């Protein structure tokens, strides 16, 4: 259900989950490791940051690696969203550690997750299982 709310629903080739809540990120990574027997080194993460995070980018990246209990090799390039002129920097300090995206390239895991959601919720969405 966590993936239904927070996971990517695009083409079925990668499991992609994003959130700013460290406990949700931790739970999702534990779920992948435990129920699908995924090695920590096969899971990738990237940080999605705002411009005010730049001075602490490495600290934030380290934070998410620790939250997810993943090795340094799991870290991918961070994405930094710059503020537009019209934003008036309204998002400063709203998400102190930005968001973390967890990615796993395992089609069978994604199809299993989508199949479970459909079975539990009682609907069919064939595009999820193609």
Secondary structure, DSSP 8 states (H G I E B T S, - for coil): -HHHHHB--SSTT-EEEEES-HHHHHHHHHHHHHHS---GGG-EEEEEEEGGGGGGHHHHHHHHHHHHT--GGGB---EEE---GGGTTTTTTTSTT-EEEEEE--HHHHHHHHHHHHHHHT---GGGG-
